[in-house]
Amino acid sequence: MSESLLSVRGLGKAFRDYGTEWRRFASWLGIHTRAKSETWVLRGISFDVAPGESIGIVGQNGAGKSTLLKLITGTLKGTEGSVTVNGRIAAILELGMGFSADLSGRQNVHHTAGLMGFSRAEIEGAMASIEEFAEIGEYFDEPVRTYSSGMQMRVAFAVATAFRPDILIVDEALSVGDSYFQHKCFKRIREFREQGTSLLIVSHDAGAVQNLCDRALLLENGALIKDGDPAEVMDLYNALIAERENSTITISNHASGRVQTISGSGEAVVEAIMLLNADQEQVEFVDVGQPVTLLIHVLARKDIPRLVLGYMIKDRLGQQVFGTNTYHTEQILENVQAGQRVAFRISFPMNFGQGSYSVSTALVSTDTHLVNNYEWRDLALVFSVSNLSRPVFVGSAWVPPSIEVRNL
Amino acid sequence: MKEISAAIWSYRHFIVSSIRNDLRSRFARSKLGGLWMILQPLAQVAIYALVLSRIMAAKLPGINNRYAYVIYLMAGMIAWSLFAEVVTRSLTLFVDNGNLMKKMAFPRVCLPIIIGGSSLVNNLLLLVTAVVVFLLIGHPLSLAMLWLPLLIAINLAFAIGLGLILGILNVFLRDVAQVMTVVLQLLFWLTPIVYMPTIIPDRLRFVLEFNPMVHMVVAFQDVLLYGRAPGMAGLIVIAAAAAILLLFSLILFRRAAPEMVDVL
């Protein structure tokens, strides 16, 4: 495919242990030696990135995300397979690399942009806009050692994004100082995207991935286990991080056409889940603002010392709208017997905007599903909200306004 | 080889600005700043001159200047300081820049060039200072000094070649840097810089033949002190050694570069 911006084919990376370094030296001299052991941290990775496409890369620690990014940027060389890049890559992974404390901000900008491969004329041309973006005033000509860490970040981000790359690699966990600047950074990243830059975003945050990405890749133990729609990938990722001994993951096609992921050890399961209106009738369509009750029946299959029910309502794009659990509401059930059935009635006004929503449920022992995950069920229930009785509004929340209009 | 030169060319601005930054940041907060670049070797010359001139001065036949030993010392020091600086800094070059190499993709070959360039600037400043000192103590300049650019180029190539090889090995085997600091000291004393080769007993003199730095230093002394062209045999030996080391280091660099980041 000639039109793809980045093409990764059968990429693998092994770290070799030669036992003794002399054997490694001999291998460079053409003497055939065998490495004592090889550790594959990444293997068989293939994917393409089209121009303007944004891709989220998710995976647990040690899944190989950073290695993959290093292979793409070219700081590491792959052991097998290929990475073909048709364009310029910029990475915002570790800002301020190569800054020298005794040089001024301006000199460091020169140095860093040079390190990125730009000529002096290009750097001079961009200097004014870099200085403007960083917004650190007179400090720009002071030595970097007098900077606060936030100021250093500002200059570093300004240089890293001074020239629009064809592919921008962003570590989402990256902190770029105060929230004002953070907004500015994300604004710039979005602008790049609108101008056709492809994004590769590493993130643990489901919201960010679903918000910014068209596609997501899930890495697990050095393999690419899923490449697809961000919402599906994030569901599988959540299931994976909850995966424990003797727990299973079922992925099936839900009636709504989406992919449903159910995981957990199965010691407790959701037997039934339904949405009831004020008349206790089961409904699928709800008017904005109506009082509803989410009824969840849970069956304990084994004795469970502590049982917590959590639920999360997500919108059509998988963005979290509201969620809590009975740990936070201090309604933890202790010593649940095998065979016991529990009904949870969750009543709330449907103050959501128009659209389709899904409910995910989690049966756990504490406030997170990472300790004991009895069952995690995505798309446990799907319902729609329509606006039948309220004035027209947009957005996912119904915040009843009272607007006063007066001539002055 | 073509890729390497293309990479160097496209990063030429970076290399030049890095050399400037390197020199600038080394002395950034010292009062005398860049003056230290020449003060340090000069101080060393002064120390040796003070301690050893009585013993050594008599051993320099054919030179009438009473400061002959100082000139002799300086000639040797100019050759040695470039060599030692490049090798010492190349040893830990990749280890020191490990973090940068892991995070940024740029032609790694820039790193040794920056060191070579910055050391060269240092060395040229020292040379200019030496010439001023020579004029002050009444040592005439000679046409033989036209050999200097060639000698310095060979010296630089030799040092970069050796330094690069050792620097690469040091990434994998950190003992190399430790061993080399000792070896460099030994090599300094195995090279006739503070003493004359004539004080070595004849039956041991052949040992010096195996040290390429002997030929280098002797060539500098020929040019700067005696005002004569360097011996052709010695010149060929060091030029060949420099070419072989440089070529070998580039081959090794190409093979080892992909694995270097793995272990940094």
Interface residues (C-beta under 8 A of the other chain):
Chain A: F15 R16 E21 R24 F25 W28 K70 T73 G74 T75 L76 K77 I89 A91 L93 E94 M97 G98 S100 A101 D102 L103 Q107 H110 H111 G114 L115 M116 G117 F118 S119 R120 I123 P143
Chain B: S10 Y11 H13 F14 S17 S18 N21 R24 S25 A28 R29 N99 L100 M101 K102 K103 M104 A105 F106 L169 F172 L173 L252 R255 A256 A257 P258 E259 V261 D262
